[in-house]
Amino acid sequence: MSGTMKLNVSPEIERSIQRHLDRGEYSSPEEVLLAALEQLNDYSETVADIDQSFLDEKAGRVHSLRDADATLRKKHGFGPRS
């Protein structure tokens, strides 16, 4: 894989990148795109985690906070919540 990739972007995207550069937030278009890709990756991971939590709940692998609290209190010798 080469170290350079040419991208054709719409004028709207180009203006958006330029706005970030003009504000001094980033020093190059590559930095703007890297920040955007990091946000996209974070978003994708969050969506995957949420999807997994729904699957876990559906499969019965989720416990209520009340149950988890009671289990930990019993395990560590604390009395029940009053």
Order of alpha helices (4+ residues) and beta strands (2+ residues): alpha-alpha-alpha
